[in-house]
Amino acid sequence: MISALGIALATTLAATACGGLGSTTTEASSVGRVPELAPDQQVSIVFESYNYGLAGAWTDTFDALLAEFRAAHPNITVTAQKPQGNSPNPATDTISSIQNQLVAGAPPDVAQLGFSDLDFTVGELRAKPLDALFGKDAVQRNFDGAEHGYAPRARTLADWNGSTYGVPFVFSTPVLYYNATLFAQAGLDPNRPPATWQQVAEAAAAITAATGKDGVYIDCLTKPAKDWCFQSLVRSNGGRVLSEDRRTLTYAEDAAVEVTRMAQDLVRTGAMPALNQKQGYEAFGRGEIGMILETSAIQGQFVKGAQDRWDLRSAPMPSFGGKPTVPTNSGASLYILSEDPAEQRAAWQLIEFLTSERAYVRIAQGIGYLPLRTGLLDDEDGLRDWARRNPLLAPNVAQLATMEPWISMPGNNYLQIRDGMMDAVEAVVFQGADPKSTLSAAQEQGSKLLPVA
């Protein structure tokens, strides 16, 4: 279904689209081609965000940010909306929502889209190359910021074929949150969290035996979790889910098989409960699980659940023996889909604001997402005092130094490829399926959906 719709969109939008795969936007001028807005020029734009569709801290934080933007830009009217769909998790509706609006001829002007959608966002949704619209200098000035620049590895996460199509907005790396209270009750040292997956298994068994609580939950192993964290597990074990030339699926190779077998053993031995994603992070928030590998997007919920009840702490992602961990990023970038120059300029002003120092202070404090302008963490007028009171963020910040991008699957059938892989992973881990044959069968089916080279 996505393949057919993607082909239709490519046909109808080709005449007016700007950029895309194979474009020569690396030669974009330093000044760009979209004029500035006149001070009294009234412009209305639509901002679509899956974070805006989530209750509590997410929507509250966005409402506050947008109110501040409107006050500073009275000539720009911003309408915020969540993706159109019926899923309990609005992020899963994002691509179909954008596609439907494109077909109707009225896409949002600014869209928050996941890193796993990058190939499709550029090739089929026709996101606009920002350096061509506004100039490379303007894009780099935004990354450099007024005082604090983006972390180096974060700047290029939404680049494609040498051009910048999106500004990375919110993301995390995999963090091991743990219940230090349960550690102490199990006779474990809360100041020495597990550093390897073997140590995780041992600690989980001790917690279950001593407290009757579940030991660990890895939120990387079901389809609703997408595949960003699973990719990190596989990379940390020396493998990949996709070859570097993007032509071959590789998630049935030994490194990935070993990852799923490790997780399957945790379930088989009773160290990890067979829960879906939502059940897993909610149970940890209630203090019913000793450890969870999770994105910092859920950190606010954990803090609220633990408050005055149990001791919440965080640690880096565990390793596989002596192999170095390779954290990948979750999250999304902000893209411009509008064709109108005035709306494009207004959209860029919104993106500049939402990725500013001021915005990241609100986002970090309100949601727990990693502030991509990491200098804020040492700024007394930024997040220094907050960071000292909230040490949970430290492992996430440290992992930026070795972070690798969440790799998007290629072609118009990328969702089917990704979901087929995660269905197989879930079957192995939680249903006891044979790791090698299950992953191999899924990889064979997924390979048939890859674009023809």
C-alpha positions as CSV (number, residue, x, y, z in Angstrom):
1,M,0.0,0.0,0.0
2,I,2.7,2.4,0.9
3,S,4.7,1.6,-2.2
4,A,1.7,2.4,-4.5
5,L,0.9,5.6,-2.7
6,G,4.6,6.6,-2.7
7,I,4.7,6.2,-6.5
8,A,1.6,8.2,-6.9
9,L,3.0,11.0,-4.8
10,A,6.3,11.0,-6.6
11,T,4.4,11.4,-9.9
12,T,2.1,14.2,-8.8
13,L,4.7,16.2,-6.9
14,A,7.7,15.9,-9.2
15,A,6.9,19.1,-11.1
16,T,6.8,21.3,-8.1
17,A,9.1,19.5,-5.6
18,C,12.4,21.0,-4.5
19,G,15.3,18.8,-3.7
20,G,15.0,15.0,-3.0
21,L,17.2,12.1,-3.8
22,G,19.7,12.8,-6.5
23,S,19.4,16.6,-6.2
24,T,22.5,18.8,-6.5
25,T,21.7,20.9,-3.5
26,T,25.3,20.6,-2.3
27,E,25.9,23.6,-4.6
28,A,23.3,25.7,-2.9
29,S,24.3,29.3,-2.5
30,S,25.3,30.7,0.9
31,V,22.3,33.1,0.9
32,G,19.4,30.9,-0.2
33,R,16.5,31.9,-2.3
34,V,13.5,32.5,0.1
35,P,13.1,36.2,1.0
36,E,12.6,37.4,4.6
37,L,9.1,38.3,5.7
38,A,8.1,41.9,5.9
39,P,7.4,43.0,9.6
40,D,3.7,43.3,9.0
41,Q,3.4,40.3,6.6
42,Q,0.7,38.0,7.9
43,V,1.4,34.3,7.4
44,S,-0.3,31.2,8.7
45,I,1.4,27.8,9.0
46,V,0.6,24.3,10.3
47,F,3.0,22.4,12.6
48,E,2.4,18.6,12.9
49,S,4.1,16.8,15.8
50,Y,3.6,13.4,17.3
51,N,4.8,14.7,20.6
52,Y,1.9,17.2,20.5
53,G,-0.5,14.3,20.4
54,L,0.7,12.9,23.7
55,A,-1.0,14.0,26.9
56,G,0.8,15.5,29.9
57,A,4.3,16.9,29.7
58,W,4.7,16.6,26.0
59,T,1.6,18.7,24.9
60,D,2.0,21.1,27.9
61,T,5.6,21.8,26.9
62,F,4.7,22.4,23.2
63,D,1.8,24.6,24.2
64,A,4.1,26.8,26.2
65,L,6.7,27.0,23.5
66,L,4.2,27.9,20.8
67,A,2.7,30.6,23.0
68,E,6.1,32.1,23.4
69,F,6.8,31.9,19.7
70,R,3.4,33.6,18.8
71,A,4.2,36.4,21.3
72,A,7.6,37.0,19.6
73,H,6.2,36.7,16.1
74,P,2.7,38.2,16.0
75,N,2.6,38.2,12.2
76,I,2.9,34.4,12.2
77,T,-0.1,32.2,13.1
78,V,0.9,28.7,14.0
79,T,-1.7,25.9,14.2
80,A,-0.3,22.8,16.0
81,Q,-1.8,19.4,15.3
82,K,-1.1,15.8,16.0
83,P,-1.0,13.2,13.2
84,Q,-4.3,12.2,11.8
85,G,-5.1,8.6,12.8
86,N,-6.5,6.4,15.5
87,S,-3.4,4.8,16.9
88,P,-2.8,5.1,20.7
89,N,0.7,6.2,19.8
90,P,0.5,9.2,17.4
91,A,4.1,8.6,16.2
92,T,2.9,5.5,14.3
93,D,0.3,7.6,12.4
94,T,2.8,10.3,11.2
95,I,3.7,9.0,7.7
96,S,0.2,8.0,6.7
97,S,-1.0,11.3,8.0
98,I,1.4,13.3,5.9
99,Q,0.7,11.2,2.9
100,N,-3.0,11.8,3.1
101,Q,-2.5,15.5,3.5
102,L,-0.2,15.6,0.5
103,V,-2.7,13.8,-1.7
104,A,-5.3,16.4,-0.6
105,G,-2.9,19.1,-1.5
106,A,-2.5,20.6,2.0
107,P,0.5,19.1,3.8
108,P,1.6,20.7,7.1
109,D,4.3,23.4,6.6
110,V,6.5,22.0,9.4
111,A,6.5,18.3,10.3
112,Q,8.2,16.3,13.0
113,L,9.3,13.1,11.4
114,G,11.3,10.2,12.8
115,F,14.9,9.5,11.7
116,S,13.8,6.0,10.5
117,D,11.7,7.8,7.9
118,L,14.5,9.9,6.5
119,D,14.9,8.0,3.2
120,F,11.2,8.2,2.5
121,T,10.8,11.7,3.8
122,V,13.3,13.0,1.3
123,G,12.5,10.7,-1.6
124,E,8.7,10.6,-1.5
125,L,7.4,13.2,1.0
126,R,9.7,15.7,-0.8
127,A,11.0,17.5,2.3
128,K,12.7,20.7,1.2
129,P,16.6,21.1,1.3
130,L,17.1,23.8,3.9
131,D,20.4,24.9,2.6
132,A,18.9,25.6,-0.8
133,L,16.0,27.5,0.6
134,F,17.8,29.6,3.2
135,G,21.5,29.2,2.4
136,K,24.2,27.0,4.0
137,D,25.3,29.9,6.2
138,A,21.8,30.3,7.8
139,V,21.6,26.5,8.4
140,Q,25.0,26.5,10.1
141,R,24.2,29.6,12.1
142,N,21.2,27.9,13.5
143,F,23.3,24.8,14.4
144,D,26.0,27.1,16.0
145,G,23.3,28.9,18.1
146,A,23.4,32.2,19.9
147,E,25.7,30.8,22.6
148,H,25.7,27.0,22.4
149,G,26.1,24.9,19.3
150,Y,24.6,21.5,18.5
151,A,26.7,18.4,19.6
152,P,28.8,17.6,16.5
153,R,27.3,14.1,15.9
154,A,23.8,15.5,16.1
155,R,24.2,18.1,13.3
156,T,24.2,15.7,10.3
157,L,21.5,13.2,11.4
158,A,19.0,14.6,8.9
159,D,21.5,15.2,6.0
160,W,20.9,13.3,2.8
161,N,23.2,13.2,-0.3
162,G,25.2,16.1,1.0
163,S,22.3,18.5,1.8
164,T,20.5,19.3,5.1
165,Y,16.8,18.4,4.9
166,G,15.9,18.5,8.5
167,V,17.0,20.0,11.8
168,P,17.4,17.3,14.5
169,F,15.0,18.2,17.2
170,V,14.4,15.6,19.9
171,F,16.1,12.3,20.5
172,S,17.7,10.0,23.1
173,T,20.2,7.2,23.2
174,P,19.4,4.0,25.0
175,V,19.7,4.5,28.8
176,L,19.6,1.8,31.5
177,Y,17.3,3.2,34.1
178,Y,17.3,1.2,37.3
179,N,15.5,1.0,40.7
180,A,18.2,1.5,43.3
181,T,15.8,0.6,46.0
182,L,15.3,-2.9,44.6
183,F,19.0,-3.2,44.1
184,A,19.6,-2.6,47.8
185,Q,16.8,-5.0,48.7
186,A,18.4,-7.7,46.6
187,G,21.9,-7.2,48.2
188,L,23.3,-5.5,45.1
189,D,25.4,-2.3,45.2
190,P,23.2,0.5,43.9
191,N,26.3,2.5,43.1
192,R,27.6,-0.2,40.7
193,P,24.9,-0.8,38.1
194,P,25.5,-3.6,35.5
195,A,28.0,-2.7,32.8
196,T,27.5,-5.8,30.6
197,W,24.4,-7.8,29.6
198,Q,25.8,-10.8,31.5
199,Q,25.8,-8.6,34.6
200,V,22.3,-7.4,33.8
201,A,21.1,-11.0,33.7
202,E,22.7,-11.8,37.1
203,A,21.3,-8.6,38.7
204,A,17.9,-9.3,37.3
205,A,17.9,-12.9,38.7
206,A,19.0,-11.6,42.1
207,I,16.2,-8.9,42.1
208,T,13.5,-11.5,41.2
209,A,14.7,-14.0,43.8
210,A,15.0,-11.5,46.6
211,T,12.0,-9.2,46.0
212,G,9.6,-11.1,43.7
213,K,9.7,-8.2,41.3
214,D,10.7,-8.5,37.7
215,G,14.4,-8.0,36.9
216,V,14.7,-6.2,33.6
217,Y,12.8,-5.0,30.6
218,I,14.4,-4.1,27.3
219,D,12.2,-1.8,25.4
220,C,13.8,-2.6,22.0
221,L,12.2,-5.9,21.1
222,T,8.6,-5.3,19.9
223,K,7.2,-3.6,16.8
224,P,5.7,-0.6,18.6
225,A,9.2,0.2,19.8
226,K,10.4,0.6,16.2
227,D,14.0,-0.4,15.6
228,W,16.3,2.4,16.8
229,C,17.3,0.6,20.0
230,F,17.4,-2.8,18.4
231,Q,19.9,-1.4,15.9
232,S,22.0,-0.1,18.8
233,L,22.0,-3.6,20.4
234,V,23.1,-5.2,17.1
235,R,25.8,-2.6,16.4
236,S,27.1,-3.0,20.0
237,N,27.5,-6.7,19.3
238,G,29.5,-5.9,16.2
239,G,26.7,-6.3,13.6
240,R,24.3,-4.3,11.4
241,V,20.7,-4.6,10.3
242,L,21.5,-3.2,6.9
243,S,24.7,-3.2,4.9
244,E,26.6,0.1,4.6
245,D,25.8,0.4,0.9
246,R,22.1,0.1,1.8
247,R,21.5,-2.8,-0.6
248,T,21.4,-5.8,1.7
249,L,19.5,-6.7,4.9
250,T,21.9,-8.2,7.4
251,Y,19.8,-8.7,10.6
252,A,19.9,-12.5,10.3
253,E,23.7,-12.6,10.7
254,D,25.3,-13.9,13.9
255,A,25.5,-10.6,15.8
256,A,21.8,-10.0,15.6
257,V,20.9,-13.6,16.3
258,E,23.0,-13.5,19.4
259,V,21.2,-10.3,20.6
260,T,17.8,-11.9,20.3
261,R,19.0,-15.2,21.9
262,M,20.3,-13.2,24.9
263,A,16.9,-11.4,25.3
264,Q,15.1,-14.7,24.8
265,D,17.1,-16.2,27.6
266,L,16.1,-13.4,29.9
267,V,12.4,-14.2,29.2
268,R,12.9,-18.0,29.5
269,T,14.6,-17.7,32.9
270,G,12.0,-15.4,34.3
271,A,14.3,-12.4,34.5
272,M,12.3,-10.4,31.9
273,P,8.5,-10.3,31.8
274,A,6.7,-10.9,28.5
275,L,5.1,-7.4,28.3
276,N,4.4,-5.1,25.4
277,Q,6.1,-1.7,25.3
278,K,3.5,0.3,27.2
279,Q,3.1,-2.4,29.9
280,G,6.8,-2.5,30.3
281,Y,7.5,1.2,30.9
282,E,4.4,1.6,33.0
283,A,5.4,-1.4,35.2
284,F,8.9,0.1,35.7
285,G,7.4,3.4,36.6
286,R,5.4,1.7,39.3
287,G,8.5,0.2,40.8
288,E,7.7,-3.3,39.7
289,I,10.8,-3.9,37.5
290,G,14.5,-3.5,38.5
291,M,15.9,-2.2,35.3
292,I,14.7,-0.9,31.9
293,L,16.6,0.0,28.7
294,E,14.7,3.0,27.5
295,T,14.6,6.4,25.8
296,S,14.8,9.5,27.9
297,A,11.4,10.5,26.4
298,I,9.8,8.4,29.2
299,Q,12.1,9.8,31.9
300,G,9.5,12.3,33.1
301,Q,7.1,9.5,33.8
302,F,9.7,7.5,35.6
303,V,10.6,10.5,37.8
304,K,6.9,11.1,38.6
305,G,6.4,7.4,39.4
306,A,9.5,7.2,41.6
307,Q,8.9,10.4,43.6
308,D,8.9,9.7,47.3
309,R,8.5,6.0,46.6
310,W,11.8,4.6,45.3
311,D,15.2,5.7,44.1
312,L,15.5,6.1,40.4
313,R,18.9,6.2,38.8
314,S,20.4,5.8,35.3
315,A,23.5,4.2,33.7
316,P,25.0,3.8,30.3
317,M,23.8,1.1,27.9
318,P,25.4,-2.2,28.9
319,S,27.9,-3.8,26.6
320,F,28.4,-7.3,25.1
321,G,31.4,-8.5,27.0
322,G,34.4,-6.4,26.0
323,K,32.9,-4.9,22.9
324,P,32.4,-1.1,22.8
325,T,28.8,0.0,23.0
326,V,27.4,1.8,19.9
327,P,24.4,3.9,21.0
328,T,22.0,4.9,18.2
329,N,19.5,7.8,18.5
330,S,15.8,7.7,18.7
331,G,13.6,10.7,17.9
332,A,12.9,13.0,15.0
333,S,13.9,16.1,13.0
334,L,11.9,19.1,11.8
335,Y,11.2,19.3,8.1
336,I,9.6,21.9,5.8
337,L,7.0,20.6,3.4
338,S,5.5,23.8,2.2
339,E,5.8,25.0,-1.4
340,D,5.0,28.7,-0.7
341,P,8.0,31.0,0.0
342,A,6.4,33.0,2.7
343,E,5.2,29.9,4.5
344,Q,8.7,28.4,4.1
345,R,10.2,31.5,5.7
346,A,7.7,31.4,8.6
347,A,8.3,27.6,8.9
348,W,12.1,28.2,9.2
349,Q,11.6,30.9,11.8
350,L,9.5,28.4,13.8
351,I,12.2,25.7,13.4
352,E,14.9,28.2,14.5
353,F,12.8,29.0,17.7
354,L,12.0,25.3,18.5
355,T,15.7,24.4,18.3
356,S,17.0,27.4,20.1
357,E,18.7,27.5,23.5
358,R,15.5,28.8,25.1
359,A,13.4,25.9,23.7
360,Y,15.8,23.2,24.7
361,V,15.8,24.5,28.3
362,R,12.0,23.9,28.3
363,I,12.2,20.6,26.5
364,A,14.8,19.2,28.8
365,Q,13.1,20.3,31.9
366,G,9.6,19.5,30.8
367,I,10.1,16.2,29.0
368,G,13.5,14.9,29.7
369,Y,14.8,14.8,26.1
370,L,18.5,15.3,25.6
371,P,19.3,19.0,25.0
372,L,21.2,18.9,21.7
373,R,22.9,22.2,22.6
374,T,24.9,20.4,25.3
375,G,26.7,23.5,26.4
376,L,23.4,24.5,28.2
377,L,24.3,21.8,30.8
378,D,27.2,24.0,32.0
379,D,25.5,27.3,31.7
380,E,24.3,28.9,34.9
381,D,21.6,30.7,32.9
382,G,20.7,27.5,31.1
383,L,20.5,24.0,32.5
384,R,23.5,23.8,34.9
385,D,21.5,23.9,38.2
386,W,18.8,21.6,36.7
387,A,21.4,19.1,35.5
388,R,23.0,19.0,38.9
389,R,19.6,18.2,40.4
390,N,18.9,15.7,37.7
391,P,21.9,13.4,37.2
392,L,19.7,11.0,35.2
393,L,20.7,12.8,32.0
394,A,24.5,12.2,32.4
395,P,24.8,8.8,30.7
396,N,22.8,10.0,27.7
397,V,25.0,13.1,27.3
398,A,28.2,10.9,27.6
399,Q,26.9,8.5,24.9
400,L,26.8,11.4,22.3
401,A,30.5,10.9,21.8
402,T,30.1,7.4,20.4
403,M,26.6,7.7,18.9
404,E,25.8,6.5,15.4
405,P,22.7,7.4,13.4
406,W,19.5,5.4,13.5
407,I,19.5,4.0,10.0
408,S,16.4,4.3,7.9
409,M,15.4,1.3,5.7
410,P,15.5,2.0,2.0
411,G,12.7,2.5,-0.5
412,N,9.0,2.9,-0.5
413,N,8.4,-0.4,1.4
414,Y,10.6,0.6,4.3
415,L,7.9,0.3,6.9
416,Q,7.1,-3.3,5.8
417,I,10.8,-4.1,5.9
418,R,11.3,-2.6,9.4
419,D,8.1,-4.1,10.8
420,G,8.8,-7.5,9.4
421,M,12.2,-7.5,11.2
422,M,10.7,-6.4,14.5
423,D,7.9,-9.0,14.2
424,A,10.6,-11.6,13.9
425,V,12.5,-10.2,16.9
426,E,9.4,-10.2,19.0
427,A,8.6,-13.8,18.0
428,V,12.1,-14.9,19.0
429,V,12.2,-13.0,22.3
430,F,8.7,-13.3,23.7
431,Q,7.3,-16.3,21.9
432,G,10.3,-18.6,22.0
433,A,10.8,-19.0,18.2
434,D,14.2,-20.2,16.9
435,P,16.4,-17.1,16.5
436,K,18.3,-18.0,13.4
437,S,15.6,-19.5,11.3
438,T,13.0,-16.9,12.3
439,L,15.3,-13.9,11.5
440,S,16.4,-15.6,8.3
441,A,12.9,-16.1,7.0
442,A,12.0,-12.5,7.8
443,Q,15.1,-11.2,6.1
444,E,14.4,-13.2,3.0
445,Q,10.9,-11.7,2.8
446,G,12.2,-8.2,3.5
447,S,14.9,-8.5,0.8
448,K,12.1,-8.9,-1.8
449,L,10.8,-5.4,-0.8
450,L,14.2,-3.7,-1.2
451,P,14.4,-1.2,-4.2
452,V,16.1,-2.6,-7.3
453,A,19.6,-1.2,-7.4
